[in-house]
Amino acid sequence: TRLHRRYQRLKHIKGPLLAAFTDLWRARIQFFGPIQPMLLGLHSKYGPVVRVGPNTVSFSDPADMSIVFSARSGFAKVRLPFHRLADSYGGLRAFVGGKSVGSILDMGDDENRAVRRAMGNTFVTKNLLCYEDDVDATLATLLQTLRRRAAAGTPFDLFQLLQLFQLDFLLRMAFSEDPGHLRHERDVIGIAKVTHRRVAHWYAWQPVPALERFVFQNRLWSERLLALLSLLGRTPSLTRWHTEGAARVAARQQQHQQKQKQEKQQLDEEEDPSHRPDLLARFFAASAAHPSAIRPASLTGLVNSTISAGADTTTSTLAIIIYCLAQAPAALAQLRAELAAAGLTFPAGYAAVDATALPYLDAVIKEAMRLFPNFAMLFERVVPDDHGHPADHEGACPACCRLANGKVAVPPGTVVGCAPLVVHRDEAVFGEHADAFRPERWLPKPGEPADAARDRIVVMERTTMAWGLGSRTCLGRHVAEMEMKKVVPNLVSVFDFELCNPKAELKFEMGVLDGELSPIMVT
C-alpha cells in the first residue's frame, strides 16, 4: 500500500511512529505549541538524526551542516520545478489579486544566484553606508520617543517601538519615504502585523506545503477566505501592502521612462555624487542591466519581501539584545565600560563604532542571536538526486548522503533540515551552559592560547545559523549589522532599561517573537 511504501523508505531512521506516515504530526506541534522542546526531546531520545515526517528528517550534529548547507553541496533549498509549488518555503508567497506573488526567500537556488549577481555589490557594507543618514534620522526620532517615555515614567512595550523604528528606516531606505510611524507611535500604513504574521503563517504551514497552497493560494476561494480571516483578525490582509508597493513601482517606472525621453540631462542620478539611490532605484538599475534575472513583473515582490524580511527579524533581534542585557546586569555593565573606554561620543556614527575595537559589543550581538534565533523551524534542503537508487532494508545506498559521522544514510529526494534552536544549544561547540546568555563565550578565555581561542570561535561562527548558511545567507545582513552597531550602543549608553517582571521569559508565537514583551521601564 501507499502508506507502507512511505514508511519503508526511511524505516531505518528512528522517530515517532505517526511522523512516518503523515506530516500532520509535525504540523499539529508547530501550530499549537513550541517546536523547540519537541525537537530537543526527539534528538535526546532518538539520536542526531530523527524522522519527523514521511519524507523529512531532522539532524542535530553541527558537523553535518557543511554536508547539507555548503554552497557546493548540491542540496537545493526548494525542490525540482515539478514539485516546487508544494515546497515548504511556498508559505512565504502572497496570494493577491488571484495571483501567487513570490518573495526573495522562496526562490530556487539558480534564480537566487541570478538575482544576487544582478544586484552586484548593492548589499555590501561599503555601498550600504550611504543609508547611514537614514538610520541616524530614524534613530534620532527613536531617542526622542524614549525620552518622552522616560519622562512619563510609565511602562511600555519596547518591541513595538523598535518595530516602528525599523519600518521607518526600511521605507526610507527602500522608497525614500518617511511614513512617520515613530512620530505618531502607531503603524501608520498598516504593515507591522503583515510582516509579523507572514513569518508565523509560514511556520504554521511549513510541514504541509501542498495543503497550504490548496487552501491559501487557490483561485477559486482563497481571496474570499483571506478577506474573511483578515476581518476576523487572524490573517492581516496583504492586498493593501502589495497594491501600494505595485503603485510605487509603477510610478517610479513612469518617472524613469520620462527621464529617458529627455534629450538633455545635466546629471544622471547614478552619476550624481550627491545623490543617494534608494533600494528601488537599485533594483530598477539591476533589472535594466539584467532583465532575465530581475523581471519588471517581479520587482514588487522582490522589494516588498526584502522589507518584510528585514522588518521583523531585525526588530526581534534588537528587542532580544535589550531584553538579555536587562536580565544580565554584569554583561550590561561590561558593555558600558567597553563603550566608555572607547571614547565614543553619542550618538555615535557607524564608521566610528565599526573602526573601534568593541569585542564585547560583537559578543553581545552574537550571543543574543545564538540564544534566540529569529526562525524556530527547520531549515530544509533536498538531498540531491544521484540516479535515485532507493535505500535497501539496511539503509545501504550508494547514492545516499550520510549523516551522523556516516552512520545514517539518507536517500535522494529526502528533505533534510536542522533548526537553529537545536544546533545553537550544542555544548560540544558552544561550551557549558549553552542555554544561558554568556557573551564571554565569544571571547578568548583567561590563559587560552590565541590560536586555540581563534579556532574555537571560528567553529562557533560556522555553526551559527542566525544569518542563514551557504549560498542563501541573508541578503540584508550588512544592513542589519549596521543598525545593531548603531542602535545598541546608543540605547544602552543613554538609557537604563528595567523589566517590570524580571523573571519574564521571551515568548515565541508560531516561530516568531511574541510582539508583547514584558513591559519595560526606561530612565
Phi, psi and omega in degrees: 000167181296318179297321180295319179295321179296321180291317186297326188303320182236030186294340180281354179257123185286156178169177178302140184299316183296327180296335180289344185249335184208143175283349179296337177300310180288326180299320180297318181293315182291332182280321188256343184209167179293139183275339186302306180297329179295312181294316178299320179292320180296316181290329175293326183276316189255345180112190187286346177231123185230137175279120181243005178195169179304326180228025184228134175232149176249136176240153185235354182280115180304334180296337181277351182297323180292331178292318188270321192253354181297153186300331183255016184288333184085358177282116185278146176287325176238164184286180175296159185310324183297326183260354195299325184292348176248030182275154185291344177271357181294340179294348177277349180284141178265148177246104185226132177063032179078008181233149176271118184258121184283170178226171182289343183275333184259013177293152169291163185298317180296318179295319179297317178297321180296319179294317179297319178294320181294323181284346176058232184262023183305320188259015175277156187304317183303315182280343181275347181296340178292344178266004181296326177299326177294319177297316182299314182296318180288322178296321178300319178293322178297316180297320177298317180296318179294325177295320177296319179296319179296319180293326180289330177070025179246147179296156178208168180265108182296325181304316183296319178295318179294328177294318177294320175302312184295319179295318178300314181296314184296323179287329171296312184293320186278319189234004184058037180248153176234087184289341176076034177301314183291320181300321181268351182053043175201165181281092188297315185256007169072038180246354183299312180292328180298310182296324181289315186282337179296319178293320178297321178297315178300314181301314185294325186255002183305318182291339184233065186296325179295321178292321178300316180295320181296321184277314192254352181229045182248125184295339184285324186217350190298322181297318179293321178296314181295323177296319179294315179297325178295318178296326180279355180080013182272323181224107179302140183291135176269352188300312182296316181299314181290319181296316179294322177297317178296323179294321177299314181297315181296317180296318180292325177298319179295318177299320181295318180294319178296323180294321180293332182284340180292131184286327182236135181221128181293309179212131173286148184305319181292338182265349181278113184295340181273352183270141178245100181294132178282178186296322179297320178298322179292322176295321177300313181298319179293322179293321179293323181279331183225069185297334180284333180275317180238096181285142178307325182292339183263000185299316182300313180297320181295311183292314181298319181290329175297318178292314181299318181296322182279335186294306186281322184293311181291322176303311181299316182296316178299316180295320180295319179299312179296319178300313181297318180292324179295332179267356181231079184304324181294318178294319178297317179297320180292322178295316179295323178296319179295318180294320179294319180293334180286345178071026181283144175259130184256141005288131184268142177282159182295321181301319180292318180293316184291327182280346181266139177288105179234067185297328182287325174300313177301319181294321179298315180296313181297318184291320178296320180288330176290313187288324181230074179295152185294327184247127184264353183273174176291138168272109191260145173222163181251128177300126184297149182278121177235080182072354172065032179292127179286154177286143177273188187293343179260001180085004179286138185196111182295339181263358185283154165273155184238125181248174179056054179060037177081003186276338184239121179267131180240118186288159178303148180088350179282142175273122178242146180199164173220153181258134178307320183294348176268305183291334179288349179256012181285113184288338177294333180262313189260002175086184182295155177055050182291349178265010180246153178278104181222088181303335183299340182294340180269004181244158176300139178280154177304126179080000181281130178302146184301318181295318180295319179296316180298315180296319180296316181291323178299319179297318178297317180296321180289335181273340182289130182253014186301327181255014187083182184219159175062219183284353183251030175296156185303125181294328183262021184304314185290330174296312182297319179296321178298316179299312183299319183285350173261315187288311185300309179300320181293319181292311185286340179274339184256326188236157167255134179244136181225126176288131178295330174239095184301338181268003182296141178249148177295138179245138178245124180255116180050048172086353180235156182299130177297129184295344182258086177286168173303133180307145185237138171261138179236136179225000000 
